[in-house]
Amino acid sequence: MIQENTHTHRILSVPGIRKSEQLKKHLLMEIEQMLKEKKHTLDTEQKLMMRYGVSRQTVRKVIKELISEGYLSSRQGSGTYLTGKSPNDRENVVEILLATPDDYIFPELIAALRQKLGGLGFRVSLTENMADFYSERKILESFLDNPPRAIISECFSSLQNPNLDLYTKLQRSGTTLLFLYGLYPNFPAWSVVKDDNYHGAYELVQKLSSRGHRSFAGIFLSDTVQGLERYQGYIDALRDMDMDFSRSHILMLNKQDLKDLLDPALQLKLQNFTRDVLYEATALVCFNDEIAYRLLPILTRLHINVPEDLSIVSFDDSYLSLIEQIHITSLAHEKHSFSDAVTASLTRLLSDPSSDTIIVPWILTEGTSV
């Protein structure tokens, strides 16, 4: 970026072209260059006046226009910042990488992000990596020649991610990184928007305990950050209340199992767990609504009545919690709160690259399963 007092871009009077038009053209080029250099703060009015040889009134007029067009934002007492939107529309792409975009929790989130980010001038592109590190690597490699403005990436595993090198290359090229639901254990402290999984599970156990339950069981995922956090909150709550948290009362599934919940082998596993454990337990905490929903027919076949014999709680408060006659008590986010948090975090990162973690709290939606 050109330094003050060089006057290299000093604007001259040109018949038929206002100085404000010339200044706007120069500032748009400057914004594009600053984005490539990962600079985020526009020079002061005084510096711009000196550099381009124009009046304060002209500078203010152009800055106001650029703010209204979404290229700049003004912070009271702090200055003027780039929003991350590029004058080159081809660069205003936000890539969303999800393991399984058709997962029941994603369509609403995707639609909300398309609407919110589209309103800010960004084009949203959605790619499925099938929860596979190699597939993710091929996708990231395809971004290297023309890096997107930002990547929103689902953390789909609790394992170390071998693609740290590509994420780092993309970040150094100017791509903003934002992760959903957690961070891989070998990644630096990049920004993340996640659920409050630990305290959510802890709260569910407390809720069940307040209803008199003393014999618990749980079904969780062993290979996702969300699953391990919910498991830990569940275990710690039982420990703190001096209740049994025996390993035999916990069924650990994996992310692939979620795709195969109707598979006969997995149905048999759920049925055996139900017969061996849930006849004794009076309360069950499920990783999500899908597991709880698929379990209800098995409970019916084994003559276990909900909630008379067994109370069930879960996460997500999705449509799956409402399909059956029994409505599952489930933790949810306030409407649009997760997509709002993702949008707010991304727009802040585009103008201020310092990383942070946003934890979206849960609210309990009471059903008829407790």
N, C-alpha and C positions, 0 to 999 in steps of 0.2 A: 504494500500500500504506500502511496506517495506521502512523504513526510511534510509537515507544515513548513511554510515559508519558501518552498521551492518554486511555487507558482507555475509548475510545469503545465498544469491544467487551467491556468487563468483564463476565464471566460471573456471573450471579446464580443463586442456588439456586432450582430449579424442581422442585416435587414430581413424582416419577416420571421425571425426566430427569437422568441423571448428568452431572456437569460435563465428564467426558471426552467424552461424546457431543456436547455443545454445542461444545466446543473443536474436535473433529474436523470438525464442520460448518463452523465458521469457517475453519479452516485449509484445507479443501478449496476454499472460495470464494476464499481468499487465493492459493492455488496457481493457480487458474484465472486470476485477475487478473494474477498475476506472469508467467504464460506470455504473456499478451497484451502485457505491458510489456517482455518479453524480459529479465526478471530471473530469476536462477538460484540464488541463495543464500538459504536460509531464515534468518530471524533466530535469534539464539542462544536457548538455553533461558531465560536470564535475561530477555531482552527479551520473550519470549512470556509468561513469568510476570507481568511487569509490565503488559503490555498487557491480558491477559485476566483478571488477578487470580486465578490458579490456582496450585496447588502445583507444584514441580519434578517430583514423582512423576506428576502428571496429564499434564504436558507430555511427559515421557519415554514414558509409556504410549501416548499418541496418536501421537507421532512413530514409535514402534516399529510401530504398526499401519499407518501410512501408508507406511513402508518396506516392510513385508510385502506391501502391496497394490500396490507398484510406483510410487508417486507421488514418493517421496523416496529418496535414497541417502545413506549416512553415510560420510564419509572420516575415518579416524583422524587426530586432531589438526588437521583442516582445517575441519570443520563439516558441515552438512546441506544437501544440494543437491536441486533439482528434477530429476527424470529426464526430463522432457519429456512424460510421460503426463498427460493432462488428465482432471479429474473428469467432464468432458463427453465421453462416449464418442464422440459424433459428430465430435469434433475429432481423435480419435486415428487419423488416416489418414496412411499413408505412400504417396505416389504414386511409382511406378517408371516412368520414361520410357525406352523402348528403341527403337532403330531397327527391329529385326526380332526380336521375342521368340521366334520359332520357329527362329532361328539355332541351330545344333547345340550351341553352348557355353552357351546361356541356360536351357534347361529345368531343369537341375540347380541352377543358381544361383538361379533364381526360386523353386523349391520350398524350397530351404534358407532363403532370406530370409523367405518366408511363415511357415515353421515358427519361425524364431528370433525374428522381430519379433512374430509372433502370440503367442508365449510371453511377450513383454514387454507385451502389452496393446494392440498396434497392429494395425489392419486394413490389409492391403496391397492396393493397387489398381494394376493393370498397364495401361499405355497404350502403343500403338505410334505412333511419329511418322514411320515410313517413311523415316528419314534425310533428312527434308525440313524445312527451317527454317520454311516457312510453316505446315505441319501442326503443327509444334511450337508455333508462335505461337498458333494457335487453341486448342490444348490448354492452354497457360499462361493465356490470357485466360479460359478457363472456370474456372480456379482462383481468380481474383481475388476473386469475391464470397464465397467460402467457402474461404480458404486452408488447405491441408493442414498437418499438423504438420511434415511433411518431404517433400522431393522428392529421390529418387535418380535422377540423370539421366546417361544414357550420352553421352559426348562422341563424336559419330559423324563428325566432320569436322575436318580441319586448317585449315579456313577460319575467318575471323572470324564469330561468331554474331550476327545482327542482333537477337536477342531478349534481349540483355543488360538492356534497360530493364525487361522483365517479370520476369526473374529477380530484379533489384534490388528491384522493388516487392514481390514476394512475400517476399523476405528481410526487408524493412523491416516487413512485416505480421506477422512472427513465424515464417515458414516456414524451417526449417533446410534448407540446400542441401548436397548431397553428390554429387560427380561421379565417374563411373566411366571408367577407362582414359585420362584426360587432361583438360586444360582447353583451352578455346578461346583463341586467342592474344590476344583483346581482353578477356578476363575478368580480374577481380582474382584475388588469390591465395586463392580459395575452396578448400575441402577436397576432396581427391581420393583415391581408392583406385585404384591402377594396377599393371600388370605391370612388371617390370624388363626392359623390352624391349631397351634398348641392350645391357646386359650379357648378356642371354640370347642375342642374335644373335652377340655377340662370342665367347661360350662355344662356340656351335655351330661357328664357324669354327675355333676352337682345337682342338675335338674332331676335326674332319675333318683338320686339319693334322697332328695327332698320329698319325693313321692313314696319313700319307704323301701326302695330297692337296696338289697345288700349282696345279691349274687349277679355278677356282670359277665358278659361275653363281648368280644369285639371282632370285627372283620375289617382289615386294613390292607393297604398295598405296601409291599416291602421294597419296591424299586423306584419310588418317586419321592421327591422332597416333601410333597404334601402328605403322602401316606405315612412317612416316618414322623413328621411333626404331629399329625393327628394321633398316631399311636403313642407318641411320647406324652402328649397331653392327657390321654386316656389313662396310661399307666401311672403317671405322677398323681393324678387326681385320686385314683384308688389307693395309692400308697399313702397319700396325705390324710385320707379318711380311714386308714387302717383297715382296708378291705382286701379281699383276695384278688390278686392279679396274676394268677397262675398262667403259665404259658399254654397250658392245655385248653384254656378258655379263649384263646385267640387264634383266628384263622388268618394267615397271611396269604394274600393273592398277589399277582403282579399285573402290570399294565396290559399285557397281552390277554390275561384272563378276562378283563373287562370287555374285550371284543368277543369273547367266546362263552359268555355266561349261559347261553342256551345249548352249548356243547354237552352231549350226554355225559362225558367224563367229568366235566366241571359241575354239572347238575348233581352227579353222584357225590362229588366231594362236598358240595353244599348240603346235600341231604344227610350225609354221614355226620357232618359237623352239627347239623340240626338235631339229629337223633342222639348223638353222643353227649352234646354239650347243652343245647338249648332246652332240653327237658329239665335240666337242673337250674339253669340261669333264669332269672326273671326280667332281665334287661339286656338289650343288645344295642351296641353303638356300631353303625355301619359307616364305611369310608364315604359313601355317597348314596344318593337316592336310587341310582340304578341297581346297586347291590340289594338295597332294601326292597325295591320293587320286584326283582327277580326271586327274592326269598319268600315273598308272601304266598305264592302257590304251593311251595314246598311245605311251609308251615301248615297250610290248610290240609294238605294230603296226610300230614302226620298228626292231625287233630290238635295242633297247638293254636290256641285262639289269641288274637291280638285285639286289645291289650290285656285281656283277662289273665292269660297265662304268661304272656311275654310282651313287654313294652319295647318298641323299636324307635330309635332316633337316627338321624343321618345328616348329611350336608347337602347343600345346594338349593333346597326348596324349589325344585324344578317341576315341570308338568308331570313327571313320573311319580312325584309324591302325592298326586291327586287323582291318578287314573283309577286305582282300585277303590273299593268301597271303604277301605281303611285309608284315611289320609295321614301320611307320615309326618310326625313332628320333625322339623328339619331346620337347620341353620341356613340363613340366606343373607345376601347383601341388600341394602336399600336399593331400590330400583335405579339402575344406571350408575350406581356409585363406583363399581369396578371400572367400567368404561370411562367414566369421568376422571377417575384417578389415573388411568393409563394416558388419556389425552393430556391431562394437566402435567403429568410427569414428562411426557415426550416434548410438549411445547416448551417447558422450562429447560429441558436438556438441550434443545436446539439453540437456545440463546445463552445458556449457562451450563457448561459441560460437567460441572462438579456432580459426583454421583450421590444418590441417596436411595433409601428404601422406604417405600410407602406400604404400610400395612392396612388393608381394608378390613374394618371390623365386621363381625357377624351380628345379625339380629335373629332371635328365635321365632319361628313361625309355628304356632301350636296347631297340631292336628288331632287326630283321634287315636293315635297309636300308643299313647302313654296313659 
